[in-house]
Structure formats: C-alpha cells, structure tokens
Amino acid sequence: MRALRKAAISVAAILMIPASTSIAQNVQPIEYTLDNGMKFLLMPRDEQPNVITAGWIANVGSVNERPGITGVSHFLEHLLFKGTDTVGTSDAEQDQVFRDQLTAVRKNMRAYTLDVQYQRMYRGEIENPWDPANDTDELREMRSEMTRLQDEQSQITIKNEFDSLYTGNGGSGMNAGTSQDFTVFYINVPSNKLELWAWMESDRLISPSLRELDAERFVVIEERRQRLEATATGKLGEQFDSMFWVASPYNWPVIGWMSDLMSYTEGDIREYFETYYQPANLTGVIVGDFDPADAKQLVESYFGRIPNRRPKAAPLATYSVPLLGEIRFSGECDCQNQVEVRYRSVPFGHPDEAVFDVMADLLNGRTGRLYKSLVEDQGIATGANASNRAQHYAGSFSFSARPKGNVELAELEAAWYEQLELLKTELVSDRELQKVKNGQAADTFRGLQDNSSLFFQISITEAYGGYEYLNEHPTRIAAVTAEDIMRVANEYFSADARAVASYTRRGGAEEVLLTIDDVRDSLPEDMVEMVVPQLEMQITALASETDASGLQAQLDEMEAQQGMVPPQFQTAMKFVKQQIEKRISEIESGSDSAEQGGDE
C-alpha cells in the first residue's frame, strides 16, 4: 500500500468515500518563498470554479517531541482552533488578564504536584499524582480558583468564533491533522475569500491565544481514551509499536502518553509552538480557482509579517536501532483473533520504496498471492493483507491475517513465511509484475479530480521532502524489476529482524456492536444531517462489494489514519470499520446477506 494512502487526512476517509491515490505525472505548482522563509506552493486550476482549498503544513509531528511532552503536537493542533488574541473574545484586554492569572495558578499547581503529590506516589499513597481524584485540600483549593477564573473568562469568550467567521463567509471543511511527521491545517473557501483566509491563518500563527487550555487538555485525554482504551486492540497496538521502534521517536503514540498529557505546561506548549511553527518551518499550499499574482500579493501582505521568534529548529537526529532478534508480543482483547508480522522497510523517497509498494500490491487484492493461497487454496484465513508504510525517517512492511474457524495463528504465520520464501527464491513472472504495474498506472492516469485531494498530495509530499515525488514515483514504479523484488525480500525480511504480534479473543468476551443511532448521538448536532446520510449510503454500497481483500486493505488504511481522526468522528469511524468487517465475513463465508448497519 502506498505511503500517500496512509498519509491522507480527511473525513472522507472516515466515511469510506473513495479517493484517488495518485496523480498525473506533471504537477508543477508555482513556488514562492517569503523573506521570512515561509514557502508557498500555488496551484491554479479551474476544474472547480470559484473554489479554493487552502492551508499550510508544518514540518513537525510527534517525532519531534521527547519523553515528558509526548502528544504536544496534537494538543497544540487543538489549541490553535481556540482563536487568537483578538478572535474568540469580546474583550481582548480582560481576556489577557484572565489568561495571565490562569497561568499563575497552573504554575503553582504544577510545583505543588511535583513537590507533594509525587512524594505521595513514591510512598504508595496514591497511584497517579495528576489525577484530580487524588487532590489534597491545598490542590482542591487551587483547582477551585482555576474554575472560578475560567467561569469568569467564559463570560467574554466567543465560542468557535474562528470557525463561524469562516462558515459565515462560505468556508467549509475546516480541519487539521497531526501525524508522526507533520501537522496540516486546511479549509475550502470561495475564491473571493482568499484574503479572509490569509488574514485568519496569519493571525493564528502570529498570536494564538491558547485559550481554554485546561478544558482542552481533558478533551484530548478523553480522545486518547476513546482511541486506545475503548478500542479492542488500541492499547495492545500502542505497546507493540513501542517495542518495534525501540529507540526511534516513532515509538510513542501521536496522541501522547497519558502522564505527559496531564503534566506539561503552557510554557512547554508556547516554546514548542515558537520553535516549530515559525515561518521557516512552514509551507502554504493554495489549490483551485485563483489568480497567482493576486495570491502572491495577499501572501506577502499577511504571511510576510510573521516573525521567526527563535532560530530555525535543528534537523532531527534519529536512527532506527536495528532489530537484533525476533520480537514476540501477545495479548488478549475483545476482538477477532489476528496476527501481524512486521519488518523494518525504508523511509519515504528511498530508492527501494517503489519496490516495497509493488511487492504489497503483488500480495494484495482478490487476485493477489495472499488471497489466492491463504483464503482460496488453503482455506485457513478469512482475510490477509500486506502493507508498506514509508514515513519520513523510517518505514515498516507488515503482513496481517485473521484465521478461519479454529485455525491457529501459528498456521497463518507459517503460511506467510512460505509466501515470503517464494519471493526470496523465485522471480516474479513478467505477466504478474506487469499486471501490478498496470494497476498502478491506471491510478496515475485517473488522476485527482478535486482541489482537496490535490492539496493533500502536494502538502504531504512537500513535508516529507518535496512535491517532486509526485512526478517521480510513477517512473520508479515502472522501473521495478523481478530481480529488485527478490533482492529486497532477501535483504529486509530476515527471521532475526521481525516483530510478531498475536491477538486472541479474551475468554467469554462478546463484541458490542455499534448502531447508526450510536453514531448519530456521537456527532455534533450541526454535523448529523451531513454525515449520517453519507454513512448510510456508504454502508448500503458495502452490500455489493465482493473483494474481501480490498476491503481488508481499506481497514488497514483506516487503522493507520485513526490517530489523525478528530474525536467527534471516532464513533463514526469505529462503526464503518465494524460494518466493513461484517461484510468481509459475509463474503468469505459465502453468505449473500445484505443486512444494513444499525439494525442489529
């Protein structure tokens, strides 16, 4: 599976709205760099008249964090929607007074926690020094003072003003996403509102308020609980990732460890913002119906005034410590039995990335090797899939499968090693290799039809190293040979450099199924009428799907993107995944059931 599929961020992905995965081979945006170092990529196109997708991407993600502040990239993304010194309040001067007072209270609470609560934890009196349930009388008094100040501040706070200014002027789809390697903010606006976008986004970068910091901290904590603690394999997967990546900064979750979420300060957050959200570390991207000359003038006028408050951040020094022996991880969950075998592959843009991509496509799909062997011929799996994930500093290649009936996970694992041995010892036929290349060429030919998809492709590849990748990767795919596949299989897939995760259903555990009503109840009121009908259409379309392997690939893609899905869409995503799993089971069992989601 291509790295770009893994990196794409949109609600459409959650709702399983099909999106193109590659683009035409001649993407040539207009490059423009301001005096402060902020780069812009302008892509005028009139396929969608009077519409622009605009945004900016910061070369910072969880990989830039450190123990103690894990999750700060994602937390900061949340806070940047809370407005600026002037947007989001009816009294900017008084709002600043409240923010200063709250900062002082937080400082006192932190000092007390580190001095007193940690000693209580070391003595075994409490388990978590940051949990309000373990407060002393002194802490309760400070927390009460904080609540009082927050209540007073709320009287002059204009909730969601940043969003309402956009929507009131025809903007739509405002969102953001944080990954291990980048953070991106984006919105669709009418062509005649480009100046509004330039003003609001530059103001967000010049004077973010970090308003409602304490309330948002608990929003993020609850988001972590939903993504990990409330999912069948979330916490297991988190620990497996940590084992797999060893010393790499990929070994902590994007959302952060719970202890860090509860502990870092406003000072930590502002220092991080000033280090990584400076112009020299940002790229603006504008795609759609606009005049480049007008856009350049607006960019210069608004984004040109953003200062670089600190020296440019030093390049990240990281190296993935090689696996020196097989790692095995097992756990129980309220889930289907499943196994994953994972190897280190290569980072984004590496010469062998295209080989891994071709190899994954060779194994996947209803006509791919895994389905033919494990599902059809041997009848030991209900589904099997391979995926390649190329990230900025490192990559991974995985095999995953779910057993059929009472088949043991060890049998699935052994079947994978048999397939791997074929890749190592037998050259792929010209016909089989060409079929895979034809499929990828068809993706490229279809291209991207909408501004948003093109925006994401340009932004993400630029963050990884350069948008030129979009033009170069199809050529690299076409150049992959059978000898390349054999070489890569032998070089990277060794028995003493793999990690194996085995998850089995907990005894007596019964899976609780979500309904469409659960999704409806979980959504913000203003999103229900837009999201639920789309969900129902997608679930209905699932009834006609017949490619179990393709559906499994979609599931794997959603798993990779889950950490970047806003909390208000988490239940919707879980529901879609549940319905896809149900359809896969129907296909593989031979059932022709067309029952729709929400009726269980």
PETA-V41182 format. One record per run of one state. SS is the DSSP state (A for helix, B for strand, O for the rest). FROM is the first residue (numbers start at 0). TO is the last residue. Records with the same first field share a line. If there is no record, write none. Layout:
SS: FROM-TO ; FROM-TO
This chain:
O: 0-1 ; 7-9 ; 14-28 ; 33-37 ; 44-49 ; 58-60 ; 64-70 ; 79-82 ; 84-87 ; 89-90 ; 122-130 ; 134-135 ; 154-155 ; 157-159 ; 167-170 ; 178-181 ; 206-206 ; 208-211 ; 229-232 ; 245-247 ; 251-256 ; 261-264 ; 276-277 ; 288-290 ; 305-325 ; 333-336 ; 344-351 ; 363-367 ; 377-379 ; 390-393 ; 403-407 ; 425-428 ; 446-449 ; 464-467 ; 479-480 ; 492-493 ; 505-514 ; 522-523 ; 542-546 ; 564-565 ; 589-599
A: 2-6 ; 10-13 ; 61-63 ; 71-78 ; 91-121 ; 131-133 ; 136-153 ; 160-166 ; 190-205 ; 212-228 ; 233-244 ; 248-250 ; 257-260 ; 265-275 ; 278-280 ; 291-304 ; 352-362 ; 368-376 ; 408-424 ; 429-445 ; 450-463 ; 468-478 ; 481-491 ; 494-496 ; 515-521 ; 524-541 ; 547-563 ; 566-588
B: 29-32 ; 38-43 ; 50-57 ; 83-83 ; 88-88 ; 156-156 ; 171-177 ; 182-189 ; 207-207 ; 281-287 ; 326-332 ; 337-343 ; 380-389 ; 394-402 ; 497-504
